[in-house]
Amino acid sequence: MISGSETFVNEVHQHLCSKSIFGDVTEWCEMRHDCVFVVTCPDCGESFALNEEEYDLLVKRSRETAMACGITPLAD
């Protein structure tokens, strides 16, 4: 069974891959260390907010496509 988070990550990945591009990633953190990753499509400007688990899954999906599209990790 696919979770809601997994479906969302697949939608983000498909959005970027349908354009054969990599999204821009920004990590936003509050003082209490609550962080969110924002992926922005450089083509249309649409942005997607992901939690850490979703971000990690999107990195995995991007690696599975041989880095042809998706996102590149902020740091390894």
Chimera marker file (.cmm) of the C-alpha trace (Angstrom):
<marker_set name="trace">
<marker id="1" x="0.000" y="0.000" z="0.000" r="1" g="1" b="0" radius="0.5"/>
<marker id="2" x="1.306" y="3.451" z="-0.933" r="1" g="1" b="0" radius="0.5"/>
<marker id="3" x="1.153" y="6.093" z="1.790" r="1" g="1" b="0" radius="0.5"/>
<marker id="4" x="-0.013" y="9.658" z="1.258" r="1" g="1" b="0" radius="0.5"/>
<marker id="5" x="3.559" y="10.885" z="1.643" r="1" g="1" b="0" radius="0.5"/>
<marker id="6" x="4.791" y="8.417" z="-0.953" r="1" g="1" b="0" radius="0.5"/>
<marker id="7" x="2.065" y="9.502" z="-3.381" r="1" g="1" b="0" radius="0.5"/>
<marker id="8" x="3.007" y="13.153" z="-2.841" r="1" g="1" b="0" radius="0.5"/>
<marker id="9" x="6.715" y="12.427" z="-3.426" r="1" g="1" b="0" radius="0.5"/>
<marker id="10" x="5.847" y="10.543" z="-6.614" r="1" g="1" b="0" radius="0.5"/>
<marker id="11" x="3.829" y="13.570" z="-7.810" r="1" g="1" b="0" radius="0.5"/>
<marker id="12" x="6.749" y="15.935" z="-7.137" r="1" g="1" b="0" radius="0.5"/>
<marker id="13" x="9.185" y="13.598" z="-8.892" r="1" g="1" b="0" radius="0.5"/>
<marker id="14" x="6.852" y="13.177" z="-11.860" r="1" g="1" b="0" radius="0.5"/>
<marker id="15" x="6.385" y="16.955" z="-12.129" r="1" g="1" b="0" radius="0.5"/>
<marker id="16" x="10.139" y="17.471" z="-12.415" r="1" g="1" b="0" radius="0.5"/>
<marker id="17" x="10.786" y="14.457" z="-14.628" r="1" g="1" b="0" radius="0.5"/>
<marker id="18" x="7.998" y="15.383" z="-17.037" r="1" g="1" b="0" radius="0.5"/>
<marker id="19" x="10.138" y="18.437" z="-17.798" r="1" g="1" b="0" radius="0.5"/>
<marker id="20" x="13.487" y="16.552" z="-17.604" r="1" g="1" b="0" radius="0.5"/>
<marker id="21" x="14.832" y="18.956" z="-14.990" r="1" g="1" b="0" radius="0.5"/>
<marker id="22" x="16.168" y="19.100" z="-11.463" r="1" g="1" b="0" radius="0.5"/>
<marker id="23" x="14.316" y="21.048" z="-8.807" r="1" g="1" b="0" radius="0.5"/>
<marker id="24" x="15.965" y="23.663" z="-6.625" r="1" g="1" b="0" radius="0.5"/>
<marker id="25" x="16.052" y="22.601" z="-2.961" r="1" g="1" b="0" radius="0.5"/>
<marker id="26" x="16.079" y="24.904" z="0.058" r="1" g="1" b="0" radius="0.5"/>
<marker id="27" x="16.037" y="23.772" z="3.673" r="1" g="1" b="0" radius="0.5"/>
<marker id="28" x="14.098" y="26.064" z="6.009" r="1" g="1" b="0" radius="0.5"/>
<marker id="29" x="14.489" y="25.585" z="9.768" r="1" g="1" b="0" radius="0.5"/>
<marker id="30" x="12.915" y="27.326" z="12.738" r="1" g="1" b="0" radius="0.5"/>
<marker id="31" x="14.705" y="28.090" z="15.989" r="1" g="1" b="0" radius="0.5"/>
<marker id="32" x="13.310" y="24.910" z="17.546" r="1" g="1" b="0" radius="0.5"/>
<marker id="33" x="14.908" y="22.890" z="14.704" r="1" g="1" b="0" radius="0.5"/>
<marker id="34" x="11.677" y="22.093" z="12.896" r="1" g="1" b="0" radius="0.5"/>
<marker id="35" x="12.846" y="21.888" z="9.301" r="1" g="1" b="0" radius="0.5"/>
<marker id="36" x="11.115" y="21.605" z="5.957" r="1" g="1" b="0" radius="0.5"/>
<marker id="37" x="12.594" y="21.126" z="2.504" r="1" g="1" b="0" radius="0.5"/>
<marker id="38" x="11.145" y="23.280" z="-0.258" r="1" g="1" b="0" radius="0.5"/>
<marker id="39" x="11.580" y="22.004" z="-3.814" r="1" g="1" b="0" radius="0.5"/>
<marker id="40" x="10.960" y="24.604" z="-6.502" r="1" g="1" b="0" radius="0.5"/>
<marker id="41" x="10.502" y="23.833" z="-10.176" r="1" g="1" b="0" radius="0.5"/>
<marker id="42" x="12.855" y="26.149" z="-12.085" r="1" g="1" b="0" radius="0.5"/>
<marker id="43" x="10.604" y="25.963" z="-15.147" r="1" g="1" b="0" radius="0.5"/>
<marker id="44" x="7.229" y="27.051" z="-13.748" r="1" g="1" b="0" radius="0.5"/>
<marker id="45" x="8.093" y="28.189" z="-10.205" r="1" g="1" b="0" radius="0.5"/>
<marker id="46" x="5.740" y="25.730" z="-8.493" r="1" g="1" b="0" radius="0.5"/>
<marker id="47" x="7.036" y="24.799" z="-5.045" r="1" g="1" b="0" radius="0.5"/>
<marker id="48" x="6.521" y="21.762" z="-2.862" r="1" g="1" b="0" radius="0.5"/>
<marker id="49" x="7.140" y="21.537" z="0.912" r="1" g="1" b="0" radius="0.5"/>
<marker id="50" x="8.493" y="18.192" z="2.102" r="1" g="1" b="0" radius="0.5"/>
<marker id="51" x="9.328" y="16.864" z="5.533" r="1" g="1" b="0" radius="0.5"/>
<marker id="52" x="12.629" y="15.027" z="6.087" r="1" g="1" b="0" radius="0.5"/>
<marker id="53" x="11.165" y="11.594" z="5.320" r="1" g="1" b="0" radius="0.5"/>
<marker id="54" x="9.625" y="12.848" z="2.054" r="1" g="1" b="0" radius="0.5"/>
<marker id="55" x="12.865" y="14.603" z="1.107" r="1" g="1" b="0" radius="0.5"/>
<marker id="56" x="14.863" y="11.384" z="1.657" r="1" g="1" b="0" radius="0.5"/>
<marker id="57" x="12.368" y="9.450" z="-0.465" r="1" g="1" b="0" radius="0.5"/>
<marker id="58" x="12.587" y="12.047" z="-3.256" r="1" g="1" b="0" radius="0.5"/>
<marker id="59" x="16.399" y="11.779" z="-3.219" r="1" g="1" b="0" radius="0.5"/>
<marker id="60" x="16.012" y="7.984" z="-3.494" r="1" g="1" b="0" radius="0.5"/>
<marker id="61" x="13.551" y="8.314" z="-6.404" r="1" g="1" b="0" radius="0.5"/>
<marker id="62" x="15.931" y="10.720" z="-8.143" r="1" g="1" b="0" radius="0.5"/>
<marker id="63" x="18.845" y="8.287" z="-7.774" r="1" g="1" b="0" radius="0.5"/>
<marker id="64" x="16.688" y="5.488" z="-9.203" r="1" g="1" b="0" radius="0.5"/>
<marker id="65" x="16.270" y="7.500" z="-12.411" r="1" g="1" b="0" radius="0.5"/>
<marker id="66" x="20.074" y="7.616" z="-12.781" r="1" g="1" b="0" radius="0.5"/>
<marker id="67" x="20.038" y="11.305" z="-11.867" r="1" g="1" b="0" radius="0.5"/>
<marker id="68" x="18.261" y="12.244" z="-15.101" r="1" g="1" b="0" radius="0.5"/>
<marker id="69" x="15.725" y="14.380" z="-13.234" r="1" g="1" b="0" radius="0.5"/>
<marker id="70" x="14.398" y="15.055" z="-9.748" r="1" g="1" b="0" radius="0.5"/>
<marker id="71" x="16.661" y="16.621" z="-7.123" r="1" g="1" b="0" radius="0.5"/>
<marker id="72" x="20.236" y="16.308" z="-5.992" r="1" g="1" b="0" radius="0.5"/>
<marker id="73" x="20.874" y="15.951" z="-2.253" r="1" g="1" b="0" radius="0.5"/>
<marker id="74" x="21.899" y="19.048" z="-0.332" r="1" g="1" b="0" radius="0.5"/>
<marker id="75" x="24.698" y="17.096" z="1.371" r="1" g="1" b="0" radius="0.5"/>
<marker id="76" x="25.794" y="13.494" z="1.649" r="1" g="1" b="0" radius="0.5"/>
<link id1="1" id2="2" r="1" g="1" b="0" radius="0.2"/>
<link id1="2" id2="3" r="1" g="1" b="0" radius="0.2"/>
<link id1="3" id2="4" r="1" g="1" b="0" radius="0.2"/>
<link id1="4" id2="5" r="1" g="1" b="0" radius="0.2"/>
<link id1="5" id2="6" r="1" g="1" b="0" radius="0.2"/>
<link id1="6" id2="7" r="1" g="1" b="0" radius="0.2"/>
<link id1="7" id2="8" r="1" g="1" b="0" radius="0.2"/>
<link id1="8" id2="9" r="1" g="1" b="0" radius="0.2"/>
<link id1="9" id2="10" r="1" g="1" b="0" radius="0.2"/>
<link id1="10" id2="11" r="1" g="1" b="0" radius="0.2"/>
<link id1="11" id2="12" r="1" g="1" b="0" radius="0.2"/>
<link id1="12" id2="13" r="1" g="1" b="0" radius="0.2"/>
<link id1="13" id2="14" r="1" g="1" b="0" radius="0.2"/>
<link id1="14" id2="15" r="1" g="1" b="0" radius="0.2"/>
<link id1="15" id2="16" r="1" g="1" b="0" radius="0.2"/>
<link id1="16" id2="17" r="1" g="1" b="0" radius="0.2"/>
<link id1="17" id2="18" r="1" g="1" b="0" radius="0.2"/>
<link id1="18" id2="19" r="1" g="1" b="0" radius="0.2"/>
<link id1="19" id2="20" r="1" g="1" b="0" radius="0.2"/>
<link id1="20" id2="21" r="1" g="1" b="0" radius="0.2"/>
<link id1="21" id2="22" r="1" g="1" b="0" radius="0.2"/>
<link id1="22" id2="23" r="1" g="1" b="0" radius="0.2"/>
<link id1="23" id2="24" r="1" g="1" b="0" radius="0.2"/>
<link id1="24" id2="25" r="1" g="1" b="0" radius="0.2"/>
<link id1="25" id2="26" r="1" g="1" b="0" radius="0.2"/>
<link id1="26" id2="27" r="1" g="1" b="0" radius="0.2"/>
<link id1="27" id2="28" r="1" g="1" b="0" radius="0.2"/>
<link id1="28" id2="29" r="1" g="1" b="0" radius="0.2"/>
<link id1="29" id2="30" r="1" g="1" b="0" radius="0.2"/>
<link id1="30" id2="31" r="1" g="1" b="0" radius="0.2"/>
<link id1="31" id2="32" r="1" g="1" b="0" radius="0.2"/>
<link id1="32" id2="33" r="1" g="1" b="0" radius="0.2"/>
<link id1="33" id2="34" r="1" g="1" b="0" radius="0.2"/>
<link id1="34" id2="35" r="1" g="1" b="0" radius="0.2"/>
<link id1="35" id2="36" r="1" g="1" b="0" radius="0.2"/>
<link id1="36" id2="37" r="1" g="1" b="0" radius="0.2"/>
<link id1="37" id2="38" r="1" g="1" b="0" radius="0.2"/>
<link id1="38" id2="39" r="1" g="1" b="0" radius="0.2"/>
<link id1="39" id2="40" r="1" g="1" b="0" radius="0.2"/>
<link id1="40" id2="41" r="1" g="1" b="0" radius="0.2"/>
<link id1="41" id2="42" r="1" g="1" b="0" radius="0.2"/>
<link id1="42" id2="43" r="1" g="1" b="0" radius="0.2"/>
<link id1="43" id2="44" r="1" g="1" b="0" radius="0.2"/>
<link id1="44" id2="45" r="1" g="1" b="0" radius="0.2"/>
<link id1="45" id2="46" r="1" g="1" b="0" radius="0.2"/>
<link id1="46" id2="47" r="1" g="1" b="0" radius="0.2"/>
<link id1="47" id2="48" r="1" g="1" b="0" radius="0.2"/>
<link id1="48" id2="49" r="1" g="1" b="0" radius="0.2"/>
<link id1="49" id2="50" r="1" g="1" b="0" radius="0.2"/>
<link id1="50" id2="51" r="1" g="1" b="0" radius="0.2"/>
<link id1="51" id2="52" r="1" g="1" b="0" radius="0.2"/>
<link id1="52" id2="53" r="1" g="1" b="0" radius="0.2"/>
<link id1="53" id2="54" r="1" g="1" b="0" radius="0.2"/>
<link id1="54" id2="55" r="1" g="1" b="0" radius="0.2"/>
<link id1="55" id2="56" r="1" g="1" b="0" radius="0.2"/>
<link id1="56" id2="57" r="1" g="1" b="0" radius="0.2"/>
<link id1="57" id2="58" r="1" g="1" b="0" radius="0.2"/>
<link id1="58" id2="59" r="1" g="1" b="0" radius="0.2"/>
<link id1="59" id2="60" r="1" g="1" b="0" radius="0.2"/>
<link id1="60" id2="61" r="1" g="1" b="0" radius="0.2"/>
<link id1="61" id2="62" r="1" g="1" b="0" radius="0.2"/>
<link id1="62" id2="63" r="1" g="1" b="0" radius="0.2"/>
<link id1="63" id2="64" r="1" g="1" b="0" radius="0.2"/>
<link id1="64" id2="65" r="1" g="1" b="0" radius="0.2"/>
<link id1="65" id2="66" r="1" g="1" b="0" radius="0.2"/>
<link id1="66" id2="67" r="1" g="1" b="0" radius="0.2"/>
<link id1="67" id2="68" r="1" g="1" b="0" radius="0.2"/>
<link id1="68" id2="69" r="1" g="1" b="0" radius="0.2"/>
<link id1="69" id2="70" r="1" g="1" b="0" radius="0.2"/>
<link id1="70" id2="71" r="1" g="1" b="0" radius="0.2"/>
<link id1="71" id2="72" r="1" g="1" b="0" radius="0.2"/>
<link id1="72" id2="73" r="1" g="1" b="0" radius="0.2"/>
<link id1="73" id2="74" r="1" g="1" b="0" radius="0.2"/>
<link id1="74" id2="75" r="1" g="1" b="0" radius="0.2"/>
<link id1="75" id2="76" r="1" g="1" b="0" radius="0.2"/>
</marker_set>
